[in-house]
Amino acid sequence: MQKLLTRVQTANSLLCVGLDPTGDDASAAQRLREVIAETAAYAAAFKPNLAFFLSRENGVALLQQTVQSIPADIPVILDGKFGDIANTAEHYARFAYDVIGVDSVTVNPYMGDDAVRPFARPGKLVFSLAKTSNKPQYGLQDEPLTTGGTLSDRAAQIARQLDEELTESTIGLVVGATQPASMAKVRAACPEQWFLVPGIGAQGGDLEATLRAGLRADASGVLINASRSIWQADDAEAAARELMEQINQFRVVTHPAHA
């Protein structure tokens, strides 16, 4: 967490650069090096998507090389949406933290806090899915509960409780940018937690509405992820710089900064 806070301050950025490599292995490896080198100055974090690496014969090695090539002061979030429990989850955590060497992961809390706790190592940052950016035909997140609220509300509540309980690690939330009203609701319920925010760019999320809904009072607390809009850009550096500057236009501090 401190690594992220320091990086956000020194880079003056809330931009998370997603790494979703496409193309054959040689071109993907080359493009990964290019994107990291061109966008590192503007990135508060990098987020490799596990599926885009595991679908390759040499995917684990490429992922290791990619993480090692990222400057040491920039946090790395492995987007695996891990969702198992017990010993299986422990092995996923070993893969992410010990084999790949990342600072943070995304997890699916559908099986409850047992799916989150194995990843909550001291010093690690876990982003638990709450309200995602997709719009399924048959969804679960908006289903009302007999106790009140929806399933996504309950997921956010569990993450907040774990964040308060597990003081040596930090539990944040994945909250999509495609429904700003839902984000505002989650922010009201979880005023202190960090949000990882997909959905800006190719998915059509409104940046200004998202930041107004999701930013904490200290003009922080969100990481705006961009993947395809940077990966596919003719000039990745320009794309990253432009988005970082757009984000910063809406960062108005109303209270002193906090962790």
HELIX and SHEET records of a PDB file:
HELIX    1   1 GLN A    2  ALA A   11  1                                  10    
HELIX    2   2 ASP A   25  THR A   39  1                                  15    
HELIX    3   3 ALA A   40  TYR A   42  5                                   3    
HELIX    4   4 LEU A   50  LEU A   54  1                                   5    
HELIX    5   5 GLY A   59  SER A   69  1                                  11    
HELIX    6   6 ALA A   86  ARG A   94  1                                   9    
HELIX    7   7 PHE A   95  ILE A  100  3                                   6    
HELIX    8   8 PRO A  109  MET A  111  5                                   3    
HELIX    9   9 ASP A  113  ALA A  115  5                                   3    
HELIX   10  10 ARG A  117  PHE A  119  5                                   3    
HELIX   11  11 LEU A  151  GLU A  165  1                                  15    
HELIX   12  12 PRO A  180  ALA A  189  1                                  10    
HELIX   13  13 LEU A  207  GLY A  214  1                                   8    
HELIX   14  14 ARG A  228  TRP A  231  1                                   4    
HELIX   15  15 ALA A  236  GLN A  249  1                                  14    
SHEET    1   A 8 ALA A  45  PRO A  48  0                                        
SHEET    2   A 8 LEU A  15  LEU A  19  1                                        
SHEET    3   A 8 VAL A 222  ALA A 226  1                                        
SHEET    4   A 8 PHE A 195  VAL A 197  1                                        
SHEET    5   A 8 THR A 170  VAL A 175  1                                        
SHEET    6   A 8 LEU A 125  LYS A 131  1                                        
SHEET    7   A 8 SER A 104  VAL A 107  1                                        
SHEET    8   A 8 ILE A  77  PHE A  82  1                                        
END                                                                             
